[in-house]
Amino acid sequence: MKNAKKQKIRSRWLSATMLAVGATGMLSTMASQINVYNVTDSAHTVQVKTFTQDPEAVVRIAGFDSDAYTLVADTGEGGLVRTLTVEKNFLVNVVADGHIRTLDTVTTTVGALLKEYGIALGPLDEVTPAVDSTITEEGTPQIKIVRVTQETETTRVKVPFTTTKRNTSKLQFGQTRVKQLGVDGVSEQVVRVTKRDGVESAREVQSETVISAPQQEILEYGTGGAVVTRGGNALRYSKVINVKATAYSTEGWSHENKFTKIGTRCRVGAIAVDPSVIPLGSRLYITSADGESWVYGTAVAEDTGSAIKGNRIDLYYNTQAECEAFGVRGAKVYVLS
């Protein structure tokens, strides 16, 4: 009887001992499974001890609202304390395709943000700021995307004709006529058209093939009764006089002798004539006898000379050397109308 009672007491002691050992083992196992985290937003740090291994859940336990903060770094497992870094979200406006989207983000690059939200870029699209630019919270940052497309089109265009003017003595001065009608040509162009957000912004001709060449228009201007200067101007004249020309200069003369017969200052373009042949004040155009060898140009009959009689004229030059080089020459005088 006593042995049975002792055996029962022993059994109870063994059971209690085993229960205590089991509880201690369980507590030891549970302690080994607790994870320690430091959750930081750079401004302050919160330490979290938890069984969970889900970083996002740990961030929420630390009091960082997942709608306001984003997990940006995790030191990972392997240390006694695991560090999770979060950043506060801020808003970014993205202007694209005629709409404005307001997105949540943290400090990142333009390209990474667009990729995160599935906003695709075409090969020619223009992005401001550039895709490798870093976005930081300064007010409400804005990203602008301009969709750029290019297409090629083939078109026919008019090639305008050009006009050439020609003088002809077959028409009287002041008359004109069309010698040859101008005709526009046609060319075929391959054009690259660039559009920005659907609006054409540039056209660039890639190649051009002439289908029909333009025909030049020729206009004739009458010079009958006119002389054409080397500058191409037609001067109407009333008569032509063939004369012998000499030259003079006032170089070295006294001041009072440097004036013409009619009281104007001697100068290039003021010539001496015989008033009985060419009245003083006449407007003239003077060339060589053949009209090509030399040209004195326009002049005014303002002076006379004791040796200038009949069909003779005296041309003024600035220097005596020029006069000596000129000598005596045949000349043609056009008396202008």
C-alpha positions in Angstrom: 0.0 0.0 0.0 2.8 2.3 1.0 4.8 1.3 -2.1 1.8 2.1 -4.3 1.4 5.6 -2.7 5.1 6.3 -3.1 5.0 5.3 -6.8 2.0 7.7 -7.4 3.8 10.6 -5.8 6.9 9.9 -7.9 4.9 9.8 -11.1 3.3 13.2 -10.3 6.8 14.7 -9.6 8.1 13.4 -12.9 5.1 14.8 -14.8 5.6 18.3 -13.2 9.3 18.2 -13.9 8.7 17.3 -17.6 6.0 20.1 -17.9 8.4 22.7 -16.5 11.2 21.6 -18.9 8.8 21.7 -21.9 7.6 25.2 -21.0 11.2 26.4 -20.7 12.1 24.9 -24.1 9.1 26.5 -25.7 9.9 29.9 -24.3 13.5 29.5 -25.5 12.3 28.6 -29.0 9.9 31.5 -29.1 12.7 33.9 -28.0 14.9 32.7 -30.8 12.2 33.5 -33.4 11.7 37.1 -32.4 13.0 39.6 -35.1 14.5 43.0 -34.1 14.1 45.8 -36.6 15.2 49.5 -36.7 12.8 51.4 -38.9 14.1 54.9 -39.8 13.1 57.8 -42.0 16.5 59.5 -41.3 14.8 62.0 -38.9 14.0 59.4 -36.2 14.2 55.6 -35.7 11.7 53.2 -34.2 12.8 49.7 -32.9 10.3 46.9 -33.5 10.5 43.4 -32.0 8.1 41.0 -33.7 7.7 37.5 -35.0 6.8 38.7 -38.5 9.4 38.7 -41.2 7.4 40.9 -43.6 9.2 44.3 -43.9 6.1 46.1 -45.0 4.2 44.8 -42.0 7.1 45.9 -39.7 6.9 49.4 -41.2 3.3 49.7 -40.4 3.9 48.4 -36.8 6.5 51.1 -36.4 3.9 53.7 -37.2 4.8 54.7 -40.7 1.6 54.7 -42.7 2.1 52.8 -46.0 0.0 55.5 -47.8 2.4 58.2 -46.6 5.8 56.3 -46.6 7.6 54.0 -48.9 10.2 51.3 -48.0 13.3 52.3 -49.9 16.1 50.2 -48.3 16.4 46.9 -46.3 19.7 45.6 -44.9 18.2 42.1 -45.2 18.6 39.1 -42.9 21.9 38.0 -41.4 22.4 40.6 -38.6 21.0 40.8 -35.1 19.2 44.0 -36.0 17.6 44.5 -39.4 17.4 48.1 -40.6 14.5 49.3 -42.7 14.7 52.7 -44.3 11.6 54.6 -45.4 11.0 57.9 -47.2 8.0 60.2 -47.0 6.0 60.2 -50.2 5.4 63.5 -52.1 3.4 64.4 -55.2 4.6 64.7 -58.8 2.5 66.0 -61.7 3.1 64.2 -65.0 1.8 66.0 -68.1 1.4 63.7 -71.0 -1.1 62.8 -73.7 -3.3 65.8 -72.9 -3.8 64.9 -69.3 -2.2 65.6 -65.9 -1.6 62.7 -63.6 -0.6 63.3 -60.0 1.6 60.5 -58.6 3.0 59.5 -55.2 6.7 58.9 -55.1 9.9 59.4 -53.1 13.3 60.7 -54.3 14.0 58.9 -57.5 14.8 59.5 -61.2 12.3 60.5 -63.8 12.8 57.3 -65.7 12.3 55.1 -62.6 9.1 56.9 -61.8 7.6 56.5 -65.2 8.6 52.8 -65.3 7.0 52.3 -61.8 3.7 53.7 -63.0 3.8 52.0 -66.5 4.2 55.2 -68.5 5.9 54.2 -71.7 8.1 56.4 -73.8 8.5 56.3 -77.5 12.0 56.5 -79.1 11.6 60.2 -80.1 9.5 61.4 -77.1 10.9 64.5 -75.3 10.9 64.4 -71.5 11.5 67.4 -69.3 13.4 67.0 -67.0 15.5 64.3 -68.7 14.9 60.7 -67.7 18.1 60.4 -65.7 17.3 63.5 -63.7 16.6 63.1 -60.0 13.2 64.1 -58.6 13.2 65.7 -55.2 10.4 67.4 -53.2 10.5 71.0 -54.1 6.9 72.3 -54.3 5.1 70.0 -56.6 7.6 68.8 -59.2 6.3 68.4 -62.8 7.4 66.1 -65.5 6.3 67.0 -69.1 6.3 64.4 -71.9 5.9 65.5 -75.5 5.0 62.7 -77.8 7.1 63.0 -81.0 6.3 61.0 -84.1 7.7 61.1 -87.6 6.2 59.9 -90.8 7.1 60.0 -94.5 4.8 61.3 -97.2 5.3 61.7 -101.0 3.8 64.8 -102.6 4.0 66.8 -105.8 4.9 70.5 -105.6 5.1 73.4 -108.1 8.5 74.6 -109.1 8.0 78.3 -109.9 9.5 79.7 -113.1 12.1 82.5 -113.0 12.0 85.7 -115.0 14.9 87.2 -117.0 14.9 90.8 -118.2 16.6 91.7 -121.4 17.2 95.0 -123.1 16.4 95.3 -126.8 16.8 98.2 -129.2 14.0 96.7 -131.3 11.5 98.3 -128.9 11.3 102.0 -128.1 12.4 103.1 -124.7 9.7 102.4 -122.1 8.0 99.6 -124.1 8.1 95.9 -122.8 7.0 92.6 -124.2 7.0 89.0 -123.1 9.5 87.2 -125.4 8.8 83.8 -123.8 6.1 82.8 -121.4 7.1 81.3 -118.1 5.7 77.8 -117.2 5.9 76.3 -113.7 7.6 72.9 -113.3 6.6 70.0 -111.1 8.7 67.9 -108.8 8.0 65.0 -106.5 9.2 65.3 -103.0 9.7 62.7 -100.3 9.1 64.6 -97.0 9.6 63.6 -93.4 6.9 65.1 -91.3 7.6 65.6 -87.5 4.6 66.0 -85.1 4.8 67.0 -81.5 1.8 66.0 -79.5 0.0 65.4 -82.8 0.7 68.9 -84.2 3.0 69.2 -87.2 6.2 71.0 -86.2 8.6 70.4 -89.0 8.8 69.2 -92.6 12.1 68.1 -94.1 12.6 67.2 -97.7 14.5 63.9 -97.9 14.6 63.7 -101.7 13.3 65.4 -104.7 12.7 64.3 -108.3 11.9 66.7 -111.1 8.9 65.6 -113.1 8.9 68.6 -115.4 11.4 71.4 -115.4 10.1 75.0 -115.3 10.4 77.2 -118.4 12.0 80.6 -117.9 10.0 83.7 -118.6 11.8 86.3 -120.8 10.8 89.9 -120.6 12.2 92.4 -123.1 12.6 96.1 -122.2 12.9 98.6 -125.0 16.0 100.7 -125.3 15.3 102.3 -128.6 16.3 105.9 -128.1 18.1 105.1 -124.9 21.6 104.1 -123.8 22.2 101.3 -121.3 24.8 102.0 -118.6 27.2 99.5 -117.3 25.0 99.2 -114.3 22.1 98.1 -116.5 20.1 101.3 -116.4 18.5 102.6 -119.6 18.9 106.4 -120.1 16.7 108.0 -122.7 18.5 110.4 -125.0 17.5 113.0 -127.6 20.6 112.9 -129.8 24.1 111.5 -130.0 27.1 113.6 -130.8 30.5 112.2 -131.8 33.3 114.4 -130.3 37.0 114.6 -129.5 37.6 114.5 -125.8 40.4 115.8 -123.7 40.8 116.0 -119.9 41.6 118.6 -117.3 42.2 119.0 -113.6 42.3 121.8 -111.1 45.0 120.2 -109.1 47.4 122.9 -108.0 45.1 125.7 -109.1 44.2 128.6 -106.7 40.9 128.3 -104.9 39.2 131.0 -106.9 39.8 129.2 -110.2 38.2 125.9 -109.1 34.7 126.9 -110.2 32.8 126.3 -113.5 31.4 128.7 -115.9 28.0 128.5 -114.2 29.5 128.9 -110.7 29.5 125.3 -109.5 32.6 123.7 -108.0 34.7 121.8 -110.5 34.4 118.1 -109.9 34.2 114.7 -111.7 31.0 114.8 -113.8 31.2 118.5 -114.5 32.6 118.9 -118.0 33.5 121.7 -120.4 31.6 122.1 -123.7 31.0 124.4 -126.6 27.6 125.9 -125.7 26.8 126.3 -129.3 26.9 122.6 -129.7 25.9 121.4 -126.3 23.9 123.9 -124.2 25.2 124.5 -120.7 23.1 122.6 -118.1 22.6 119.6 -120.5 22.6 116.2 -118.8 24.9 113.8 -120.7 26.2 110.3 -120.8 29.7 109.9 -122.2 31.5 106.8 -123.5 34.2 105.8 -125.9 33.5 106.0 -129.6 32.8 102.2 -129.7 30.8 102.4 -126.5 32.9 99.7 -124.7 36.5 100.7 -124.4 35.9 103.2 -121.6 33.0 105.0 -119.9 33.1 108.4 -118.3 29.4 108.0 -117.3 26.8 110.6 -116.5 27.9 114.3 -116.6 26.5 117.8 -116.8 27.7 120.5 -119.2 28.7 123.2 -116.7 32.0 124.7 -118.0 33.6 126.1 -121.1 37.2 126.6 -122.3 39.0 128.7 -124.9 40.2 125.6 -126.7 36.8 123.8 -126.5 35.2 124.7 -129.8 32.8 122.7 -132.0 32.6 119.0 -131.3 35.0 118.9 -128.5 34.6 118.3 -124.7 36.9 118.5 -121.8 36.4 115.9 -119.0 37.2 116.7 -115.4 39.5 114.4 -113.4 40.8 114.8 -109.9 44.5 114.6 -110.7 46.8 115.7 -113.5 48.2 112.2 -113.8 44.8 110.9 -114.7 44.4 113.7 -117.4 47.8 112.8 -118.9 46.9 109.1 -119.0 43.6 110.0 -120.7 45.2 112.1 -123.5 43.0 112.8 -126.5 40.3 110.3 -127.4 37.3 109.9 -129.6 34.0 110.0 -127.6 30.3 109.6 -128.0 28.1 112.0 -126.1 24.4 111.1 -125.5 22.3 114.1 -124.7 19.8 112.8 -122.2 16.1 113.7 -122.5 
